[in-house]
Amino acid sequence: MISAIEISKTYHNSRTAALKNTNIVIDEGSINVIMGKSGSGKSTLLNILSGLIEPSTGTVYMMNKDYYRLSEKEKAQFRGKYFGYVFQSFQLIYELTVYDNIIMPLHITNQKVNEQAVYQLLKDLEIYHYMRSFPSELSGGQQQRVAIARAMIHNPKVIFADEPTGNLDSENSLRVIELLTRLCKKNQTTLLVVTHDKQLIKNPDHLFILKDGKLV
Ligand SMILES: Nc1ncnc2c1ncn2[C@@H]1O[C@H](COP(=O)(O)OP(=O)(O)OP(=O)(O)O)[C@@H](O)[C@H]1O
């Protein structure tokens, strides 16, 4: 699905590399966890693999395309079609209902809403009864499940999640991750999760550990 060759990243205002000569392969349909101490380069690696930050050196093939050689427009189309993103801070629109938050990506890209697919996602993530509620009426765990539904509404090939449970207590964290991994397995969606928490995903297909910008 994704294959990165000898990627490095040095931010323009920094002397040291956040990521050093890293090679990584992400298999289609696999569940992947990236771990490491604070500052080890986890978000940098995830952002490069998810098409958001260009590496300073190296090549990233996404579904056999040399992604960072595409134009800005092509990259945006590629991300919109194939990728879904889940953030620590949910990033919901608080003026919209749960339902409208979830279908927002379809509106932006002028795609038709398949109501049955929305209902199925709401059921899978156990938020069906909150469809007409506003995010502020939901718990953090429920809000993150809305964000997951929004990330999956267009049937992406890959879901990228950076500390998706960072704002949740341990009980809600486990619930959110359990639903996220179950749904990804059901839909054969590739999943990449950055987390600090060793216990969060019990049996990932691949566990990548970063230390000082290198995969160990
Ligand atoms: N936009 C940026 N500009 C400059 N330096 C950055 C930037 N983003 C990250 N860094 C630096 O790159 C290194 C790796 O950061 P990164 O956020 O990838 O680590 P992380 O493992 O995700 O950390 P955390 O667990 O604390 O979120 C750190 O030294 C950080 O200060």
The ligand as an ORCA input file, in Angstrom:
! r2SCAN-3c Opt
* xyz 0 1
  N       7.226     21.759     12.491
  C       8.365     21.509     13.116
  N       9.395     22.391     13.063
  C      10.565     22.127     13.688
  N      10.823     21.017     14.398
  C       9.838     20.114     14.490
  C       8.556     20.310     13.864
  N       7.784     19.237     14.131
  C       8.530     18.408     14.893
  N       9.753     18.927     15.102
  C      10.858     18.306     15.856
  O      11.115     17.022     15.299
  C      11.375     16.052     16.295
  C      10.362     14.909     16.154
  O       9.057     15.445     16.419
  P       7.732     14.581     16.291
  O       6.593     15.479     16.575
  O       7.768     13.864     14.998
  O       7.957     13.539     17.480
  P       6.886     12.631     18.241
  O       7.584     11.339     18.517
  O       5.621     12.571     17.481
  O       6.683     13.452     19.595
  P       5.398     13.515     20.585
  O       5.182     12.110     21.094
  O       5.867     14.421     21.680
  O       4.254     14.065     19.817
  C      11.306     16.800     17.631
  O      12.601     17.146     18.020
  C      10.484     18.024     17.312
  O      10.854     19.108     18.133
*
